Amino acid sequence: MGFLNKVMLLGNVTRNPEVRFIPGRDLPVAKFGLAVTRKTKDREETCFIDIATFGKTAEMCGEYITKGMPLLIEGRLNYSTWEADGQKRSKHEVVAENIQFVSRKDKSGKSANDAFDSAHDAPVDEDDIPF
């Protein structure tokens, strides 16, 4: 029996994507932050979330996404553990499977989303993702 692991977030990029290649493989990974704010009538709370994406989408993130941009992200929650300096560490991050810009169209009538359309045509095989 499979369980549902689906996340949808609408927020602003908090840091420019950092694109690297997984050592020993030709698979790009992009990591960046997203701030998602929830407003109620008497307060506001912001959640800061780490985002990771792979393959062509990762390359496109490095080229087109910048700090401050509003994005809609659909993906799955991932939990990682590791050891650093003798201390056990862990964190949750969202592995983005679909990224859409939430932006105004430019003077030519095109949006930045047009560039991402082709990136989603070739999905990454989950066996290529190291976690």
Backbone torsions as a table, in degrees:
resi	resn	phi	psi	omega
1	MET	NA	126.8	178.4
2	GLY	-90.0	151.4	178.8
3	PHE	-112.2	154.5	-177.6
4	LEU	-83.1	129.0	175.0
5	ASN	-135.7	88.6	-175.5
6	LYS	-135.0	132.5	-178.8
7	VAL	-129.3	134.8	172.5
8	MET	-126.6	128.6	-177.2
9	LEU	-133.2	140.6	173.2
10	LEU	-124.5	117.2	-177.4
11	GLY	-165.2	-170.4	-178.7
12	ASN	-111.0	140.7	178.6
13	VAL	-66.4	129.9	-178.4
14	THR	-98.5	-17.5	175.9
15	ARG	-153.4	147.3	179.8
16	ASN	-59.1	144.7	178.9
17	PRO	-61.5	141.2	173.5
18	GLU	-108.0	116.4	-177.4
19	VAL	-103.1	127.5	177.3
20	ARG	-134.0	169.5	174.2
21	PHE	-111.1	139.2	178.2
22	ILE	-65.0	127.2	-177.2
23	PRO	-53.8	132.5	178.1
24	GLY	79.2	3.0	-179.5
25	ARG	-137.8	158.5	179.4
26	ASP	-100.6	50.3	-178.1
27	LEU	-119.5	112.0	178.0
28	PRO	-74.3	147.5	173.8
29	VAL	-131.6	134.0	176.4
30	ALA	-114.9	136.7	177.2
31	LYS	-128.3	137.5	177.9
32	PHE	-156.3	174.0	-178.9
33	GLY	-110.0	154.4	178.3
34	LEU	-134.8	134.4	175.1
35	ALA	-106.3	123.6	179.4
36	VAL	-116.8	121.2	-176.3
37	THR	-107.1	131.7	176.4
38	ARG	-110.5	123.7	-178.7
39	LYS	-110.7	135.6	170.8
40	THR	-119.1	177.0	-175.5
41	LYS	-66.1	-23.1	-178.2
42	ASP	-118.2	-1.7	176.6
43	ARG	-162.1	173.8	-178.3
44	GLU	-136.3	134.6	176.1
45	GLU	-130.6	136.4	-178.2
46	THR	-114.4	133.9	178.2
47	CYS	-110.9	128.6	179.2
48	PHE	-101.7	124.7	-171.3
49	ILE	-125.5	134.9	174.0
50	ASP	-83.3	134.9	-179.1
51	ILE	-118.9	138.2	174.2
52	ALA	-130.2	144.7	174.9
53	THR	-146.8	159.4	-170.6
54	PHE	-128.3	163.8	172.3
55	GLY	68.5	-144.9	-177.4
56	LYS	-59.6	-37.9	178.9
57	THR	-61.5	-39.7	177.9
58	ALA	-61.4	-43.0	178.6
59	GLU	-62.6	-42.1	-179.7
60	MET	-66.1	-36.6	177.2
61	CYS	-60.3	-46.5	179.7
62	GLY	-61.3	-29.9	-177.6
63	GLU	-86.0	-35.6	-169.1
64	TYR	-115.0	-20.4	-175.5
65	ILE	-93.3	136.1	176.9
66	THR	-135.4	159.5	179.6
67	LYS	-53.1	135.3	177.5
68	GLY	97.1	-17.4	-179.1
69	MET	-66.8	138.6	171.8
70	PRO	-82.2	134.5	-179.3
71	LEU	-134.4	150.4	168.7
72	LEU	-109.4	121.7	-175.9
73	ILE	-120.5	133.1	174.7
74	GLU	-120.6	132.0	-178.0
75	GLY	-170.4	-151.8	-178.8
76	ARG	-134.7	153.1	179.3
77	LEU	-83.5	135.9	179.6
78	ASN	-128.3	139.3	178.6
79	TYR	-114.3	124.7	-179.2
80	SER	-118.5	144.5	173.4
81	THR	-129.4	148.3	177.8
82	TRP	-160.5	172.3	177.8
83	GLU	-120.4	133.3	178.5
84	ALA	-139.5	128.8	179.7
85	ASP	53.9	38.9	178.5
86	GLY	75.5	3.9	-179.3
87	GLN	-110.3	136.6	174.5
88	LYS	-78.3	134.0	-179.2
89	ARG	-125.6	157.5	176.3
90	SER	-156.7	159.0	175.1
91	LYS	-164.0	157.0	171.2
92	HIS	-101.2	145.5	171.3
93	GLU	-146.8	161.8	177.5
94	VAL	-100.1	125.7	172.8
95	VAL	-89.4	109.5	-175.8
96	ALA	-75.8	128.7	177.2
97	GLU	-107.2	-22.5	178.9
98	ASN	-146.1	128.8	179.6
99	ILE	-126.0	130.1	177.5
100	GLN	-128.0	136.9	174.6
101	PHE	-76.3	142.4	173.6
102	VAL	-114.9	85.9	-171.8
103	SER	-144.6	168.6	175.8
104	ARG	-78.0	153.3	174.6
105	LYS	-77.2	149.1	178.5
106	ASP	-82.2	-175.7	-176.2
107	LYS	-61.6	-26.3	-179.1
108	SER	-83.2	-6.2	-179.8
109	GLY	90.6	1.3	179.5
110	LYS	-97.3	149.7	173.9
111	SER	-112.0	163.9	178.5
112	ALA	-63.8	-20.7	179.6
113	ASN	-61.8	-28.7	-178.5
114	ASP	-57.1	-35.9	-179.1
115	ALA	-70.3	-29.7	-178.2
116	PHE	-78.4	-21.4	-176.3
117	ASP	-54.0	-43.8	-178.3
118	SER	-72.2	-27.0	-179.3
119	ALA	-66.5	-27.5	-177.5
120	HIS	-86.9	-3.4	179.6
121	ASP	-74.6	-25.3	-177.3
122	ALA	-117.7	90.5	-177.9
123	PRO	-67.3	153.9	178.4
124	VAL	-85.1	135.1	176.3
125	ASP	-69.2	127.4	-176.9
126	GLU	-60.0	-23.6	177.8
127	ASP	-67.2	-20.1	179.1
128	ASP	-80.8	-18.1	-177.5
129	ILE	-83.4	128.8	-171.6
130	PRO	-74.9	0.6	177.4
131	PHE	-140.0	NA	NA
